[in-house]
Amino acid sequence: STTPSDATPSIGGKARTIALICLLAASFMELMDATVVNVALRTIQDDVGASPTSLQWMVAGYPLAYAVGLILGARLGDNIGRRTMFVIGLAAFGAASLACGLADGPAELVVFRVLQGGAAALMVPQVLSNIQVLYPPAERGTAMGMFTAVIGLAAVTGPVLGAIITSGDWFGLSWRPIFLINVP
């Protein structure tokens, strides 16, 4: 359902394609970030002195916050507006990614990872809802197929990119670019 403040006009052509690209890029970023941290754990542990428990929370805090917040994110999109919640979630995800990349200690990184998961929970339900609204039933399967392909690619890309970034020690920042890459 849509709210009057967020009713989506019927758009087509180039505008709809641009909207889909933006939605798919956000989905890619979210899922990639869920997995990118796994291969950087040893480097993070060495750099910030994280305990095994902290490392577990760095990994688990994100999907936990994401899972807990998904229904709330979807309902807020219904009540406040899909575009509004998408933009809020995207901005919060970027801010949490920046905070993760700048974290000085393990406790901060755990908190920022949880916030990152919560922001993703605001953003991702809007992706699927917007695809439903943007595409008529006859075209929706193609758009959903693209969504499925993108999230599959993101799940594989996360660990690979995490390894490349961490082992490459980009700009001498060690593990931090795995999060900072989301900011732009």
Secondary structure in CASP SS format (residue, H / E / C, confidence):
PFRMAT SS
TARGET T0000
AUTHOR 0000-0000-0000
METHOD secondary structure of the structure
MODEL  1
S C 1.00
T C 1.00
T C 1.00
P H 1.00
S H 1.00
D H 1.00
A C 1.00
T C 1.00
P C 1.00
S C 1.00
I C 1.00
G C 1.00
G H 1.00
K H 1.00
A H 1.00
R H 1.00
T H 1.00
I H 1.00
A H 1.00
L H 1.00
I H 1.00
C H 1.00
L H 1.00
L H 1.00
A H 1.00
A H 1.00
S H 1.00
F H 1.00
M H 1.00
E H 1.00
L H 1.00
M H 1.00
D H 1.00
A H 1.00
T H 1.00
V H 1.00
V H 1.00
N H 1.00
V H 1.00
A H 1.00
L H 1.00
R H 1.00
T H 1.00
I H 1.00
Q H 1.00
D H 1.00
D H 1.00
V H 1.00
G C 1.00
A C 1.00
S C 1.00
P H 1.00
T H 1.00
S H 1.00
L H 1.00
Q H 1.00
W H 1.00
M H 1.00
V H 1.00
A H 1.00
G H 1.00
Y H 1.00
P H 1.00
L H 1.00
A H 1.00
Y H 1.00
A H 1.00
V H 1.00
G H 1.00
L H 1.00
I H 1.00
L H 1.00
G H 1.00
A H 1.00
R H 1.00
L H 1.00
G H 1.00
D H 1.00
N H 1.00
I H 1.00
G C 1.00
R H 1.00
R H 1.00
T H 1.00
M H 1.00
F H 1.00
V H 1.00
I H 1.00
G H 1.00
L H 1.00
A H 1.00
A H 1.00
F H 1.00
G H 1.00
A H 1.00
A H 1.00
S H 1.00
L H 1.00
A H 1.00
C H 1.00
G H 1.00
L H 1.00
A C 1.00
D C 1.00
G C 1.00
P H 1.00
A H 1.00
E H 1.00
L H 1.00
V H 1.00
V H 1.00
F H 1.00
R H 1.00
V H 1.00
L H 1.00
Q H 1.00
G H 1.00
G H 1.00
A H 1.00
A H 1.00
A H 1.00
L H 1.00
M H 1.00
V H 1.00
P H 1.00
Q H 1.00
V H 1.00
L H 1.00
S H 1.00
N H 1.00
I H 1.00
Q H 1.00
V H 1.00
L H 1.00
Y C 1.00
P C 1.00
P H 1.00
A H 1.00
E H 1.00
R H 1.00
G H 1.00
T H 1.00
A H 1.00
M H 1.00
G H 1.00
M H 1.00
F H 1.00
T H 1.00
A H 1.00
V H 1.00
I H 1.00
G H 1.00
L H 1.00
A H 1.00
A H 1.00
V H 1.00
T H 1.00
G H 1.00
P H 1.00
V H 1.00
L H 1.00
G H 1.00
A H 1.00
I H 1.00
I H 1.00
T H 1.00
S H 1.00
G H 1.00
D C 1.00
W H 1.00
F H 1.00
G H 1.00
L C 1.00
S C 1.00
W C 1.00
R C 1.00
P H 1.00
I H 1.00
F H 1.00
L H 1.00
I C 1.00
N C 1.00
V C 1.00
P C 1.00
END
